[in-house]
Amino acid sequence: MASLIDRDVLFPAEPKVRSLARTLYDTVAGLPLVSPHGHTDPRWYALDEPFPDPARLLIVPDHYIFRMLFSQGIALEDLGVARHDGGLVEQDGRRIWRLFAENYFLFRGTPTRLWMDYVLSELFGIEEPLSGATADRAYDQIAEHLAEPAFRPRALFERFNIEVIATTEGALDDLSWHKRIRESGWKGRVVTAYRPDAVVDPDFEGFSGNLDQLGEITGEDTGTWQGYLDAHRKRRAFFKTFGATSSDHGHPNAATENLSVSEAAALFDRVRTGRADAAERNRFRAQMLTEMAKMSLDDGLVLQIHPGSWRNHSPGMMARFGRDKGFDIPTRTDYVAALKPLLDAVGLERDLTVILFTLDESTYSRELAPLAGVYPALKLGPAWWFYDSAEGMRRFRELTTETAGFYNTVGFNDDTRAFPSIPARHDIARRVDCAFLARLVSEHRLREDEAFELAKELAYTLAKKAYRL
């Protein structure tokens, strides 16, 4: 069968280096997938129902796709994206798919094109390039497969050779879908991760009510600083019973604080009563990163920090469609000064793991690699979001390896909501890393036997170690 993906895609052009990259890749291509951070829906694995039509599986939930189409004047309503006010949106999956296929040329050269071609070819067996002319044939072929038992979530989980996948739930989630997965007896390993933004960020919608709910769930007095911290401890412990090994924090910047108990309590009181100004709200978020790091020392959860995004940049789109609709934009991010309070408090702890991500690539060699290259608590997360692409992954390795090495990084995680693209994303990461290792060998900067060891570490082992999986 023909494939839309060439067997040497992303490998170097020079024949000898390409041959070594291919050989390295062949040793890791079949390794299990470790997906320690992502946003797939646990109800998929709990219910194991057929996925909906091709459009609702591959287009409607994927902001990588509809943000590009929207930038070219295509309305989200025409792509089936639900509106907050319940207004009319396109419901016909075939029409949505046709609109996508007619504009598929917009994705030329992008990582989305690479992922989608991989999904179309390797998962659904489609051999001809997607376009308006081929849209209906592709739609029918995908829809036919989605009706088969082999394309239900659990079967795909096993086909993808996923060893473990982490979903991400908010602090107020009852984890009922994880409970159903456990009770079903299915052997697939799906764990949760603790994402407390809604009860940590004073600018999160409904923050005060969220704290009330946190208190009700935990039986703690979230009107007091100590009660609020104890409530977090209880929720973290609850999440651990469903396999959580990490917490995840999406802050607008990397600021941290290490206030005294009395200072922190006074700040919390201002935040809790709605009297805090913007600077105090930012300071509270900063304090909570340090508090979460201290809690991680006690309960062992790995702390992930995803800073530097101006989330929901368009207030109009936020009001109309809600969060996560493609309007999260990278900002300049400081780490050296911002993280110092946290690092002064816990940065030398060998039993703590703090994984740093960035949307500001200029910080890789200037700030992040030097920090991770000396502080025992710090590790660097892989290229993320706008940079989880072939070029972004290459730049990540080039900019961080000199100072942080390979072993202060954490392999790869796909950070995706798009379940069918998980194998594609891991495959691309493995190809990019093998190409990078082959280049180092060709330049006599790495022995060949070391390259083979590192290929497995980057593809599989480092993620398991870093996330304690």
PyMOL commands that set and color helices and strands:
alter all, ss='L'
color gray80, all
select helices_A, chain A and resi 15-28+42-47+54-58+63-71+76-79+93-102+104-107+111-123+135-146+149-151+153-159+176-184+197-199+207-218+225-240+261-272+278-299+315-321+340-346+363-372+385-387+390-404+419-442+448-466
alter helices_A, ss='H'
color red, helices_A
select strands_A, chain A and resi 33-35+162-166+169-170+190-191+194-195+246-249+302-305+309-310+329-330+354-356+378-380
alter strands_A, ss='S'
color yellow, strands_A
deselect
rebuild
show_as cartoon
